[in-house]
Protein backbone atom coordinates (compact mmCIF):
# COMPACT_ATOMS: atom_id res chain seq x y z
CA UNK A 1 0.00 0.00 0.00
CA UNK A 2 1.08 3.54 -0.66
CA UNK A 3 2.87 5.13 2.28
CA UNK A 4 3.48 1.85 4.10
CA UNK A 5 7.08 0.66 4.32
CA UNK A 6 7.81 -2.78 2.93
CA UNK A 7 8.97 -5.46 5.33
CA UNK A 8 12.46 -5.17 3.82
CA UNK A 9 12.62 -1.50 4.76
CA UNK A 10 11.47 -2.02 8.34
CA UNK A 11 12.19 -4.86 10.70
CA UNK A 12 10.72 -3.37 13.89
CA UNK A 13 6.98 -3.37 14.43
CA UNK A 14 5.23 -0.78 16.58
CA UNK A 15 1.64 -1.00 17.75
CA UNK A 16 -0.08 2.30 18.41
CA UNK A 17 -3.02 1.75 20.74
CA UNK A 18 -5.59 4.52 20.28
CA UNK A 19 -8.27 5.35 22.83
CA UNK A 20 -11.38 7.53 22.50
CA UNK A 21 -10.11 11.10 22.74
CA UNK A 22 -10.08 14.22 20.62
CA UNK A 23 -6.32 13.74 20.49
CA UNK A 24 -6.81 10.44 18.61
CA UNK A 25 -7.18 12.46 15.41
CA UNK A 26 -3.42 13.09 15.63
CA UNK A 27 -2.47 9.41 15.36
CA UNK A 28 -1.57 9.81 11.68
CA UNK A 29 1.28 12.17 12.64
CA UNK A 30 2.70 9.60 15.06
CA UNK A 31 2.39 6.88 12.40
CA UNK A 32 4.31 9.00 9.88
CA UNK A 33 7.07 9.95 12.34
CA UNK A 34 7.46 6.29 13.37
CA UNK A 35 7.59 5.12 9.74
CA UNK A 36 10.22 7.75 8.96
CA UNK A 37 12.27 6.29 11.83
CA UNK A 38 12.04 2.82 10.26
CA UNK A 39 9.12 1.33 12.17
CA UNK A 40 6.49 -0.92 10.63
CA UNK A 41 3.32 0.50 12.28
CA UNK A 42 -0.03 -1.11 13.13
CA UNK A 43 -2.93 0.75 14.76
CA UNK A 44 -5.22 -0.91 17.28
CA UNK A 45 -8.14 1.15 18.57
CA UNK A 46 -10.60 0.78 21.37
CA UNK A 47 -14.15 0.35 20.02
CA UNK A 48 -15.06 3.91 21.04
CA UNK A 49 -11.87 5.31 19.49
CA UNK A 50 -13.18 4.29 16.07
CA UNK A 51 -15.40 7.40 16.26
CA UNK A 52 -12.32 9.63 16.61
CA UNK A 53 -9.96 8.25 13.95
CA UNK A 54 -9.96 8.06 10.16
CA UNK A 55 -9.83 4.29 9.78
CA UNK A 56 -9.47 4.25 5.98
CA UNK A 57 -6.65 6.80 6.02
CA UNK A 58 -4.77 4.91 8.74
CA UNK A 59 -5.16 1.62 6.89
CA UNK A 60 -3.82 3.20 3.71
CA UNK A 61 -0.94 4.78 5.63
CA UNK A 62 0.09 1.61 7.51
CA UNK A 63 -0.86 -1.09 5.04
CA UNK A 64 -2.68 -2.97 7.82
CA UNK A 65 -6.29 -3.07 8.97
CA UNK A 66 -7.10 -1.00 12.05
CA UNK A 67 -8.11 -3.66 14.55
CA UNK A 68 -10.62 -2.89 17.29
CA UNK A 69 -11.90 -6.32 18.28
CA UNK A 70 -10.59 -9.78 18.95
CA UNK A 71 -10.33 -12.08 15.94
CA UNK A 72 -12.13 -15.41 15.81
CA UNK A 73 -9.90 -18.38 16.78
CA UNK A 74 -9.94 -19.82 13.24
CA UNK A 75 -8.95 -16.50 11.65
CA UNK A 76 -5.28 -15.83 10.86
CA UNK A 77 -3.40 -13.06 12.64
CA UNK A 78 -3.12 -10.19 10.18
CA UNK A 79 -0.76 -8.11 12.31
CA UNK A 80 2.89 -8.98 12.93
CA UNK A 81 4.08 -9.39 16.52
CA UNK A 82 5.02 -5.99 18.02
CA UNK A 83 8.47 -5.09 19.26
CA UNK A 84 7.05 -2.12 21.20
CA UNK A 85 3.75 -0.41 21.96
CA UNK A 86 2.74 3.21 22.36
CA UNK A 87 -0.63 3.81 24.01
CA UNK A 88 -1.59 7.20 22.57
CA UNK A 89 -3.87 8.76 23.47
CA UNK A 90 -4.38 6.76 26.66
CA UNK A 91 -7.56 7.80 28.44
CA UNK A 92 -8.43 7.89 32.13
CA UNK A 93 -10.59 4.80 31.61
CA UNK A 94 -7.89 2.82 29.80
CA UNK A 95 -5.15 3.70 32.28
CA UNK A 96 -7.28 2.57 35.22
CA UNK A 97 -8.49 -0.66 33.58
CA UNK A 98 -4.97 -1.48 32.40
CA UNK A 99 -3.53 -1.05 35.90
CA UNK A 100 -6.14 -3.52 37.17
CA UNK A 101 -5.39 -6.06 34.43
CA UNK A 102 -8.82 -5.75 32.80
CA UNK A 103 -8.82 -6.98 29.20
CA UNK A 104 -12.36 -6.26 28.01
CA UNK A 105 -11.19 -4.86 24.65
CA UNK A 106 -8.50 -5.97 22.20
CA UNK A 107 -6.55 -2.79 22.99
CA UNK A 108 -6.48 -3.53 26.73
CA UNK A 109 -5.77 -7.20 26.10
CA UNK A 110 -2.68 -6.28 24.09
CA UNK A 111 -1.53 -3.71 26.64
CA UNK A 112 -1.84 -6.31 29.40
CA UNK A 113 -0.16 -9.03 27.34
CA UNK A 114 2.83 -6.90 26.38
CA UNK A 115 3.16 -5.55 29.93
CA UNK A 116 3.31 -9.14 31.15
CA UNK A 117 5.89 -10.00 28.49
CA UNK A 118 8.03 -7.07 29.70
CA UNK A 119 8.09 -5.59 26.18
CA UNK A 120 8.72 -1.84 25.80
CA UNK A 121 5.41 -0.09 26.41
CA UNK A 122 5.02 3.69 26.52
CA UNK A 123 1.76 5.24 27.72
CA UNK A 124 0.88 8.83 26.86
CA UNK A 125 -2.18 9.71 28.95
CA UNK A 126 -4.31 12.46 27.44
CA UNK A 127 -6.57 13.68 30.21
CA UNK A 128 -7.86 17.25 30.26
CA UNK A 129 -6.18 19.37 32.92
CA UNK A 130 -8.67 20.59 35.52
CA UNK A 131 -11.33 18.09 34.45
CA UNK A 132 -11.30 16.36 37.82
CA UNK A 133 -10.17 13.14 36.15
CA UNK A 134 -6.56 14.32 36.15
CA UNK A 135 -6.67 14.76 39.95
CA UNK A 136 -8.75 11.67 40.72
CA UNK A 137 -6.85 9.38 43.13
CA UNK A 138 -7.39 6.33 40.89
CA UNK A 139 -5.57 8.01 38.01
CA UNK A 140 -2.35 8.74 39.94
CA UNK A 141 -2.55 5.33 41.63
CA UNK A 142 -2.89 3.63 38.23
CA UNK A 143 0.10 5.52 36.82
CA UNK A 144 2.19 4.51 39.83
CA UNK A 145 1.08 0.91 39.51
CA UNK A 146 1.78 0.77 35.75
CA UNK A 147 5.26 2.19 36.33
CA UNK A 148 5.84 -0.56 38.92
CA UNK A 149 4.86 -3.07 36.20
CA UNK A 150 7.57 -1.63 33.94
CA UNK A 151 5.39 0.63 31.77
CA UNK A 152 6.95 3.97 30.87
CA UNK A 153 4.61 6.94 31.12
CA UNK A 154 5.05 10.25 29.37
CA UNK A 155 2.85 12.65 31.30
CA UNK A 156 3.64 16.36 31.62
CA UNK A 157 0.34 18.23 31.27
CA UNK A 158 1.83 21.49 32.54
CA UNK A 159 4.22 21.59 29.58
CA UNK A 160 1.67 20.25 27.08
CA UNK A 161 -1.76 21.62 28.08
CA UNK A 162 -4.64 21.11 28.08
CA UNK A 163 -4.59 17.31 27.48
CA UNK A 164 -0.90 16.32 27.63
CA UNK A 165 -0.75 16.78 23.84
CA UNK A 166 2.88 15.79 23.40
CA UNK A 167 4.25 16.14 19.84
CA UNK A 168 4.74 12.91 17.89
CA UNK A 169 8.49 13.49 17.60
CA UNK A 170 8.89 13.63 21.39
CA UNK A 171 6.74 10.52 21.88
CA UNK A 172 8.83 8.53 19.41
CA UNK A 173 12.11 9.91 20.78
CA UNK A 174 11.03 8.79 24.27
CA UNK A 175 10.25 5.30 22.96
CA UNK A 176 13.63 5.09 21.23
CA UNK A 177 15.34 5.99 24.53
CA UNK A 178 13.55 3.03 26.17
CA UNK A 179 14.91 0.56 23.64
TORPA-4810 file (N, C-alpha, C, O; in nm, 3 decimals):
<nodes>
NODE_1_0.083_-0.119_0.000_0.000_0.000_0.000_0.087_0.124_0.000_0.198_0.124_0.052_X
NODE_2_0.035_0.228_-0.058_0.108_0.354_-0.066_0.132_0.410_0.074_0.041_0.414_0.156_X
NODE_3_0.254_0.452_0.099_0.287_0.513_0.228_0.339_0.413_0.330_0.411_0.451_0.422_X
NODE_4_0.304_0.285_0.314_0.348_0.185_0.410_0.485_0.132_0.370_0.507_0.101_0.253_X
NODE_5_0.577_0.120_0.466_0.708_0.066_0.432_0.698_-0.084_0.405_0.615_-0.152_0.466_X
NODE_6_0.780_-0.134_0.315_0.781_-0.278_0.293_0.854_-0.344_0.409_0.929_-0.279_0.482_X
NODE_7_0.833_-0.473_0.424_0.897_-0.546_0.533_1.049_-0.542_0.520_1.120_-0.556_0.620_X
NODE_8_1.101_-0.525_0.397_1.246_-0.517_0.382_1.301_-0.384_0.430_1.418_-0.374_0.468_X
NODE_9_1.218_-0.282_0.430_1.262_-0.150_0.476_1.257_-0.140_0.628_1.333_-0.064_0.688_X
NODE_10_1.168_-0.215_0.690_1.147_-0.202_0.834_1.143_-0.340_0.898_1.071_-0.428_0.852_X
NODE_11_1.219_-0.358_1.001_1.219_-0.486_1.070_1.158_-0.476_1.209_1.135_-0.579_1.274_X
NODE_12_1.133_-0.356_1.256_1.072_-0.337_1.389_0.925_-0.303_1.370_0.889_-0.224_1.283_X
NODE_13_0.841_-0.365_1.452_0.698_-0.337_1.443_0.652_-0.267_1.570_0.683_-0.308_1.682_X
NODE_14_0.578_-0.160_1.550_0.523_-0.078_1.658_0.371_-0.083_1.651_0.312_-0.058_1.546_X
NODE_15_0.309_-0.114_1.763_0.164_-0.100_1.775_0.136_0.035_1.838_0.196_0.071_1.939_X
NODE_16_0.044_0.108_1.778_-0.008_0.230_1.841_-0.149_0.197_1.885_-0.236_0.167_1.803_X
NODE_17_-0.171_0.202_2.016_-0.302_0.175_2.074_-0.372_0.309_2.093_-0.326_0.394_2.169_X
NODE_18_-0.485_0.326_2.024_-0.559_0.452_2.028_-0.685_0.437_2.112_-0.762_0.342_2.096_X
NODE_19_-0.706_0.532_2.201_-0.827_0.535_2.283_-0.916_0.652_2.240_-0.873_0.738_2.164_X
NODE_20_-1.039_0.652_2.288_-1.138_0.753_2.250_-1.105_0.888_2.312_-1.129_0.911_2.430_X
NODE_21_-1.049_0.976_2.230_-1.011_1.110_2.274_-1.002_1.200_2.152_-0.975_1.153_2.041_X
NODE_22_-1.025_1.328_2.173_-1.008_1.422_2.062_-0.866_1.417_2.006_-0.845_1.446_1.889_X
NODE_23_-0.772_1.381_2.089_-0.632_1.374_2.049_-0.609_1.257_1.952_-0.509_1.256_1.880_X
NODE_24_-0.698_1.160_1.949_-0.681_1.044_1.861_-0.673_1.084_1.713_-0.617_1.010_1.633_X
NODE_25_-0.727_1.197_1.678_-0.718_1.246_1.541_-0.576_1.277_1.498_-0.550_1.299_1.380_X
NODE_26_-0.482_1.280_1.594_-0.342_1.309_1.563_-0.258_1.182_1.545_-0.136_1.190_1.531_X
NODE_27_-0.321_1.067_1.547_-0.247_0.941_1.536_-0.169_0.935_1.405_-0.057_0.882_1.403_X
NODE_28_-0.225_0.988_1.298_-0.157_0.981_1.168_-0.018_1.045_1.176_0.075_0.997_1.111_X
NODE_29_-0.004_1.151_1.252_0.128_1.217_1.264_0.228_1.125_1.333_0.344_1.117_1.293_X
NODE_30_0.182_1.054_1.436_0.270_0.960_1.506_0.307_0.844_1.415_0.421_0.798_1.416_X
NODE_31_0.211_0.795_1.336_0.239_0.688_1.240_0.349_0.732_1.143_0.445_0.658_1.120_X
NODE_32_0.334_0.850_1.087_0.431_0.900_0.988_0.570_0.916_1.050_0.670_0.875_0.990_X
NODE_33_0.578_0.976_1.167_0.707_0.995_1.234_0.772_0.860_1.263_0.893_0.844_1.245_X
NODE_34_0.692_0.763_1.307_0.746_0.629_1.337_0.794_0.561_1.209_0.900_0.499_1.208_X
NODE_35_0.717_0.572_1.102_0.759_0.512_0.974_0.888_0.576_0.923_0.976_0.507_0.871_X
NODE_36_0.899_0.706_0.938_1.022_0.775_0.896_1.143_0.727_0.975_1.256_0.732_0.926_X
NODE_37_1.119_0.681_1.098_1.227_0.629_1.183_1.251_0.479_1.159_1.332_0.418_1.228_X
NODE_38_1.180_0.421_1.062_1.204_0.282_1.026_1.111_0.181_1.089_1.136_0.060_1.078_X
NODE_39_1.006_0.226_1.154_0.912_0.133_1.217_0.806_0.088_1.117_0.760_0.167_1.034_X
NODE_40_0.767_-0.036_1.127_0.649_-0.092_1.063_0.537_-0.067_1.165_0.547_-0.115_1.278_X
NODE_41_0.430_0.005_1.129_0.332_0.050_1.228_0.195_-0.014_1.205_0.146_-0.023_1.092_X
NODE_42_0.134_-0.059_1.313_-0.003_-0.111_1.313_-0.082_-0.031_1.417_-0.031_0.002_1.524_X
NODE_43_-0.207_0.001_1.384_-0.293_0.075_1.476_-0.401_-0.018_1.529_-0.469_-0.087_1.452_X
NODE_44_-0.416_-0.019_1.661_-0.522_-0.091_1.728_-0.600_0.013_1.806_-0.542_0.094_1.879_X
NODE_45_-0.731_0.014_1.792_-0.814_0.115_1.857_-0.914_0.050_1.951_-0.959_-0.062_1.929_X
NODE_46_-0.949_0.122_2.055_-1.060_0.078_2.137_-1.187_0.093_2.052_-1.188_0.173_1.958_X
NODE_47_-1.292_0.020_2.082_-1.415_0.035_2.002_-1.465_0.179_1.995_-1.507_0.224_1.888_X
NODE_48_-1.460_0.252_2.104_-1.506_0.391_2.104_-1.412_0.483_2.028_-1.455_0.586_1.976_X
NODE_49_-1.284_0.448_2.021_-1.187_0.531_1.949_-1.215_0.533_1.799_-1.172_0.624_1.729_X
NODE_50_-1.287_0.434_1.750_-1.318_0.429_1.607_-1.397_0.552_1.563_-1.395_0.588_1.446_X
NODE_51_-1.466_0.617_1.656_-1.540_0.740_1.626_-1.450_0.863_1.616_-1.495_0.969_1.574_X
NODE_52_-1.323_0.849_1.655_-1.232_0.963_1.661_-1.120_0.956_1.559_-1.045_1.053_1.542_X
NODE_53_-1.107_0.842_1.490_-0.996_0.825_1.395_-1.050_0.810_1.253_-1.169_0.782_1.232_X
NODE_54_-0.962_0.828_1.157_-0.996_0.806_1.016_-0.941_0.668_0.980_-0.826_0.654_0.940_X
NODE_55_-1.026_0.567_0.996_-0.983_0.429_0.978_-0.925_0.405_0.839_-0.818_0.346_0.826_X
NODE_56_-0.994_0.449_0.736_-0.947_0.425_0.598_-0.811_0.489_0.575_-0.723_0.428_0.514_X
NODE_57_-0.793_0.611_0.621_-0.665_0.680_0.602_-0.552_0.608_0.676_-0.442_0.595_0.623_X
NODE_58_-0.579_0.562_0.798_-0.477_0.491_0.874_-0.443_0.357_0.810_-0.327_0.316_0.811_X
NODE_59_-0.542_0.290_0.756_-0.516_0.162_0.689_-0.432_0.183_0.563_-0.343_0.104_0.534_X
NODE_60_-0.461_0.289_0.490_-0.382_0.320_0.371_-0.239_0.356_0.410_-0.143_0.315_0.344_X
NODE_61_-0.225_0.433_0.517_-0.094_0.478_0.563_-0.007_0.363_0.614_0.113_0.358_0.586_X
NODE_62_-0.068_0.270_0.689_0.009_0.161_0.751_0.018_0.036_0.666_0.114_-0.041_0.677_X
NODE_63_-0.082_0.015_0.581_-0.086_-0.109_0.504_-0.148_-0.224_0.581_-0.145_-0.338_0.536_X
NODE_64_-0.204_-0.195_0.698_-0.268_-0.297_0.782_-0.408_-0.251_0.820_-0.436_-0.131_0.825_X
NODE_65_-0.497_-0.347_0.847_-0.629_-0.307_0.897_-0.616_-0.247_1.037_-0.528_-0.286_1.114_X
NODE_66_-0.702_-0.153_1.068_-0.710_-0.100_1.205_-0.797_-0.199_1.281_-0.916_-0.215_1.252_X
NODE_67_-0.737_-0.265_1.378_-0.811_-0.366_1.455_-0.874_-0.299_1.577_-0.814_-0.212_1.639_X
NODE_68_-0.996_-0.341_1.609_-1.062_-0.289_1.729_-1.137_-0.398_1.805_-1.206_-0.370_1.903_X
NODE_69_-1.123_-0.522_1.761_-1.190_-0.632_1.828_-1.105_-0.757_1.813_-1.022_-0.768_1.723_X
NODE_70_-1.129_-0.851_1.903_-1.059_-0.978_1.895_-1.097_-1.052_1.767_-1.211_-1.041_1.720_X
NODE_71_-1.004_-1.127_1.711_-1.033_-1.208_1.594_-1.094_-1.341_1.641_-1.081_-1.379_1.758_X
NODE_72_-1.161_-1.408_1.551_-1.213_-1.541_1.581_-1.096_-1.639_1.585_-0.998_-1.618_1.514_X
NODE_73_-1.103_-1.745_1.665_-0.990_-1.838_1.678_-0.942_-1.898_1.546_-0.823_-1.923_1.529_X
NODE_74_-1.033_-1.920_1.452_-0.994_-1.982_1.324_-0.938_-1.881_1.224_-0.888_-1.920_1.118_X
NODE_75_-0.945_-1.752_1.255_-0.895_-1.650_1.165_-0.744_-1.631_1.184_-0.694_-1.640_1.295_X
NODE_76_-0.673_-1.606_1.073_-0.528_-1.583_1.086_-0.500_-1.446_1.148_-0.581_-1.354_1.139_X
NODE_77_-0.384_-1.436_1.212_-0.340_-1.306_1.264_-0.294_-1.222_1.146_-0.208_-1.265_1.069_X
NODE_78_-0.350_-1.104_1.130_-0.312_-1.019_1.018_-0.205_-0.917_1.057_-0.147_-0.850_0.971_X
NODE_79_-0.178_-0.906_1.185_-0.076_-0.811_1.231_0.048_-0.887_1.277_0.037_-0.991_1.341_X
NODE_80_0.166_-0.836_1.243_0.289_-0.898_1.293_0.301_-0.873_1.443_0.240_-0.781_1.497_X
NODE_81_0.380_-0.956_1.509_0.408_-0.939_1.652_0.479_-0.805_1.673_0.566_-0.769_1.595_X
NODE_82_0.443_-0.732_1.777_0.502_-0.599_1.802_0.632_-0.611_1.882_0.646_-0.695_1.971_X
NODE_83_0.725_-0.523_1.849_0.847_-0.509_1.926_0.830_-0.406_2.037_0.904_-0.408_2.136_X
NODE_84_0.733_-0.316_2.021_0.705_-0.212_2.120_0.562_-0.161_2.098_0.503_-0.179_1.991_X
NODE_85_0.510_-0.098_2.202_0.375_-0.041_2.196_0.378_0.101_2.250_0.445_0.132_2.349_X
NODE_86_0.303_0.188_2.182_0.274_0.321_2.236_0.124_0.330_2.253_0.049_0.312_2.157_X
NODE_87_0.079_0.357_2.374_-0.063_0.381_2.401_-0.084_0.532_2.393_-0.053_0.605_2.487_X
NODE_88_-0.138_0.576_2.280_-0.159_0.720_2.257_-0.281_0.741_2.171_-0.289_0.684_2.062_X
NODE_89_-0.374_0.819_2.213_-0.387_0.876_2.347_-0.444_0.771_2.443_-0.536_0.697_2.409_X
NODE_90_-0.389_0.765_2.562_-0.438_0.676_2.666_-0.533_0.755_2.755_-0.495_0.857_2.812_X
NODE_91_-0.655_0.709_2.766_-0.756_0.780_2.844_-0.752_0.740_2.992_-0.688_0.643_3.031_X
NODE_92_-0.823_0.818_3.070_-0.843_0.789_3.213_-0.896_0.646_3.230_-0.845_0.570_3.313_X
NODE_93_-0.996_0.612_3.153_-1.059_0.480_3.161_-0.958_0.369_3.129_-0.947_0.271_3.203_X
NODE_94_-0.885_0.385_3.021_-0.789_0.282_2.980_-0.677_0.268_3.082_-0.639_0.156_3.116_X
NODE_95_-0.623_0.377_3.130_-0.515_0.370_3.228_-0.558_0.294_3.353_-0.484_0.211_3.405_X
NODE_96_-0.679_0.322_3.400_-0.728_0.257_3.522_-0.759_0.109_3.500_-0.726_0.026_3.584_X
NODE_97_-0.821_0.075_3.387_-0.849_-0.066_3.358_-0.719_-0.144_3.338_-0.705_-0.256_3.387_X
NODE_98_-0.626_-0.085_3.266_-0.497_-0.148_3.240_-0.424_-0.179_3.371_-0.372_-0.289_3.388_X
NODE_99_-0.421_-0.085_3.461_-0.353_-0.105_3.590_-0.415_-0.221_3.668_-0.347_-0.287_3.746_X
NODE_100_-0.544_-0.244_3.648_-0.614_-0.352_3.717_-0.606_-0.485_3.642_-0.652_-0.588_3.692_X
NODE_101_-0.550_-0.483_3.521_-0.539_-0.606_3.443_-0.666_-0.643_3.370_-0.683_-0.758_3.331_X
NODE_102_-0.756_-0.549_3.351_-0.882_-0.575_3.280_-0.854_-0.578_3.130_-0.789_-0.488_3.076_X
NODE_103_-0.905_-0.681_3.064_-0.882_-0.698_2.920_-1.015_-0.711_2.845_-1.035_-0.808_2.772_X
NODE_104_-1.104_-0.616_2.863_-1.236_-0.626_2.801_-1.242_-0.571_2.659_-1.349_-0.569_2.598_X
NODE_105_-1.129_-0.525_2.605_-1.119_-0.486_2.465_-0.987_-0.542_2.412_-0.898_-0.577_2.490_X
NODE_106_-0.975_-0.552_2.281_-0.850_-0.597_2.220_-0.736_-0.506_2.263_-0.627_-0.553_2.295_X
NODE_107_-0.760_-0.375_2.262_-0.655_-0.279_2.299_-0.603_-0.307_2.440_-0.482_-0.314_2.461_X
NODE_108_-0.691_-0.324_2.536_-0.648_-0.353_2.673_-0.584_-0.491_2.683_-0.487_-0.509_2.757_X
NODE_109_-0.637_-0.587_2.609_-0.577_-0.720_2.610_-0.432_-0.716_2.564_-0.346_-0.781_2.623_X
NODE_110_-0.406_-0.640_2.458_-0.268_-0.628_2.409_-0.179_-0.552_2.507_-0.064_-0.591_2.529_X
NODE_111_-0.232_-0.446_2.566_-0.153_-0.371_2.664_-0.116_-0.461_2.783_-0.003_-0.459_2.830_X
NODE_112_-0.212_-0.540_2.829_-0.184_-0.631_2.940_-0.087_-0.742_2.900_0.003_-0.777_2.977_X
NODE_113_-0.105_-0.797_2.782_-0.016_-0.903_2.734_0.128_-0.854_2.723_0.220_-0.919_2.772_X
NODE_114_0.147_-0.741_2.659_0.283_-0.690_2.638_0.345_-0.640_2.769_0.467_-0.646_2.785_X
NODE_115_0.264_-0.592_2.861_0.316_-0.555_2.993_0.367_-0.680_3.062_0.475_-0.680_3.122_X
NODE_116_0.290_-0.787_3.054_0.331_-0.914_3.115_0.454_-0.973_3.050_0.533_-1.040_3.117_X
NODE_117_0.472_-0.949_2.920_0.589_-1.000_2.849_0.713_-0.913_2.871_0.822_-0.945_2.825_X
NODE_118_0.693_-0.802_2.942_0.803_-0.707_2.970_0.858_-0.646_2.841_0.978_-0.618_2.832_X
NODE_119_0.772_-0.626_2.743_0.809_-0.559_2.618_0.805_-0.408_2.642_0.736_-0.363_2.733_X
NODE_120_0.876_-0.330_2.563_0.872_-0.184_2.580_0.731_-0.130_2.551_0.678_-0.145_2.441_X
NODE_121_0.674_-0.069_2.653_0.541_-0.009_2.641_0.549_0.133_2.695_0.594_0.156_2.808_X
NODE_122_0.504_0.228_2.614_0.502_0.369_2.652_0.358_0.417_2.651_0.290_0.408_2.548_X
NODE_123_0.311_0.468_2.763_0.176_0.524_2.772_0.185_0.676_2.770_0.269_0.736_2.838_X
NODE_124_0.097_0.737_2.692_0.088_0.883_2.686_-0.055_0.920_2.722_-0.141_0.933_2.634_X
NODE_125_-0.082_0.936_2.854_-0.218_0.971_2.895_-0.257_1.109_2.844_-0.180_1.204_2.851_X
NODE_126_-0.378_1.118_2.793_-0.431_1.246_2.744_-0.561_1.274_2.817_-0.670_1.240_2.772_X
NODE_127_-0.546_1.337_2.932_-0.657_1.368_3.021_-0.660_1.520_3.038_-0.557_1.581_3.068_X
NODE_128_-0.775_1.580_3.020_-0.786_1.725_3.026_-0.752_1.778_3.164_-0.809_1.735_3.265_X
NODE_129_-0.658_1.873_3.168_-0.618_1.937_3.292_-0.738_2.011_3.352_-0.809_2.083_3.283_X
NODE_130_-0.758_1.992_3.482_-0.867_2.059_3.552_-1.002_1.993_3.534_-1.103_2.047_3.579_X
NODE_131_-1.006_1.877_3.470_-1.133_1.809_3.445_-1.183_1.735_3.568_-1.299_1.694_3.574_X
NODE_132_-1.097_1.718_3.666_-1.130_1.636_3.782_-1.077_1.495_3.764_-1.039_1.430_3.862_X
NODE_133_-1.073_1.447_3.641_-1.017_1.314_3.615_-0.867_1.314_3.636_-0.811_1.216_3.686_X
NODE_134_-0.801_1.424_3.599_-0.656_1.432_3.615_-0.613_1.432_3.761_-0.500_1.395_3.792_X
NODE_135_-0.701_1.473_3.852_-0.667_1.476_3.995_-0.736_1.365_4.074_-0.724_1.359_4.196_X
NODE_136_-0.808_1.278_4.005_-0.875_1.167_4.072_-0.769_1.071_4.129_-0.673_1.038_4.059_X
NODE_137_-0.786_1.025_4.251_-0.685_0.938_4.313_-0.659_0.809_4.233_-0.547_0.759_4.234_X
NODE_138_-0.759_0.756_4.166_-0.739_0.633_4.089_-0.642_0.654_3.975_-0.565_0.564_3.941_X
NODE_139_-0.644_0.772_3.915_-0.557_0.801_3.801_-0.410_0.799_3.844_-0.328_0.732_3.780_X
NODE_140_-0.376_0.872_3.949_-0.235_0.874_3.994_-0.194_0.736_4.047_-0.080_0.694_4.027_X
NODE_141_-0.285_0.668_4.113_-0.255_0.533_4.163_-0.229_0.437_4.046_-0.138_0.354_4.052_X
NODE_142_-0.307_0.449_3.940_-0.289_0.363_3.823_-0.156_0.392_3.754_-0.087_0.300_3.711_X
NODE_143_-0.120_0.520_3.743_0.010_0.552_3.682_0.125_0.495_3.764_0.221_0.441_3.708_X
NODE_144_0.116_0.507_3.896_0.219_0.451_3.983_0.227_0.301_3.967_0.335_0.244_3.957_X
NODE_145_0.111_0.236_3.964_0.108_0.091_3.951_0.164_0.045_3.816_0.241_-0.050_3.810_X
NODE_146_0.126_0.113_3.707_0.178_0.077_3.575_0.329_0.095_3.568_0.399_0.013_3.508_X
NODE_147_0.380_0.201_3.630_0.526_0.219_3.633_0.592_0.103_3.708_0.698_0.055_3.667_X
NODE_148_0.530_0.058_3.817_0.584_-0.056_3.892_0.585_-0.182_3.805_0.670_-0.269_3.823_X
NODE_149_0.492_-0.193_3.712_0.486_-0.307_3.620_0.590_-0.296_3.509_0.611_-0.392_3.435_X
NODE_150_0.657_-0.182_3.497_0.757_-0.163_3.394_0.712_-0.079_3.276_0.785_-0.063_3.179_X
NODE_151_0.591_-0.024_3.284_0.539_0.063_3.177_0.600_0.202_3.194_0.604_0.255_3.304_X
NODE_152_0.647_0.259_3.085_0.695_0.397_3.087_0.578_0.489_3.058_0.495_0.460_2.972_X
NODE_153_0.572_0.600_3.129_0.461_0.694_3.112_0.516_0.832_3.084_0.601_0.884_3.156_X
NODE_154_0.465_0.891_2.978_0.505_1.025_2.937_0.386_1.117_2.969_0.290_1.126_2.893_X
NODE_155_0.396_1.184_3.084_0.285_1.265_3.130_0.338_1.394_3.190_0.395_1.394_3.299_X
NODE_156_0.320_1.504_3.118_0.364_1.636_3.162_0.262_1.739_3.115_0.290_1.820_3.027_X
NODE_157_0.141_1.736_3.175_0.034_1.823_3.127_0.062_1.973_3.145_0.002_2.055_3.076_X
NODE_158_0.150_2.007_3.237_0.183_2.149_3.254_0.261_2.201_3.133_0.245_2.317_3.094_X
NODE_159_0.344_2.118_3.075_0.422_2.159_2.958_0.341_2.145_2.829_0.365_2.216_2.732_X
NODE_160_0.244_2.052_2.829_0.167_2.025_2.708_0.016_2.032_2.734_-0.055_1.933_2.715_X
NODE_161_-0.033_2.149_2.779_-0.176_2.162_2.808_-0.258_2.165_2.679_-0.202_2.189_2.572_X
NODE_162_-0.387_2.142_2.688_-0.464_2.111_2.808_-0.480_1.961_2.831_-0.534_1.921_2.935_X
NODE_163_-0.435_1.875_2.736_-0.459_1.731_2.748_-0.331_1.647_2.740_-0.337_1.531_2.699_X
NODE_164_-0.217_1.703_2.776_-0.090_1.632_2.763_-0.065_1.598_2.616_-0.028_1.486_2.582_X
NODE_165_-0.086_1.697_2.529_-0.075_1.678_2.384_0.071_1.689_2.340_0.113_1.789_2.283_X
NODE_166_0.145_1.584_2.368_0.288_1.579_2.340_0.309_1.556_2.191_0.245_1.469_2.133_X
NODE_167_0.399_1.632_2.127_0.425_1.614_1.984_0.474_1.473_1.952_0.543_1.409_2.032_X
NODE_168_0.438_1.426_1.833_0.474_1.291_1.789_0.624_1.266_1.795_0.666_1.157_1.833_X
NODE_169_0.703_1.365_1.759_0.849_1.349_1.760_0.902_1.320_1.900_0.993_1.240_1.917_X
NODE_170_0.845_1.385_2.000_0.889_1.363_2.139_0.844_1.225_2.187_0.918_1.157_2.258_X
NODE_171_0.723_1.185_2.149_0.674_1.052_2.188_0.767_0.945_2.131_0.809_0.855_2.203_X
NODE_172_0.798_0.955_2.003_0.883_0.853_1.941_1.025_0.858_1.997_1.086_0.753_2.019_X
NODE_173_1.078_0.976_2.020_1.211_0.991_2.078_1.216_0.924_2.217_1.315_0.859_2.251_X
NODE_174_1.110_0.941_2.294_1.103_0.879_2.427_1.102_0.726_2.414_1.169_0.657_2.491_X
NODE_175_1.026_0.674_2.317_1.025_0.530_2.296_1.164_0.480_2.257_1.211_0.379_2.310_X
NODE_176_1.229_0.550_2.167_1.363_0.509_2.123_1.461_0.505_2.240_1.550_0.419_2.244_X
NODE_177_1.446_0.597_2.336_1.534_0.599_2.453_1.510_0.476_2.541_1.600_0.431_2.611_X
NODE_178_1.388_0.422_2.537_1.355_0.303_2.617_1.418_0.176_2.561_1.441_0.079_2.633_X
NODE_179_1.446_0.179_2.432_1.491_0.056_2.364_1.638_0.031_2.383_1.691_-0.068_2.333_X
</nodes>
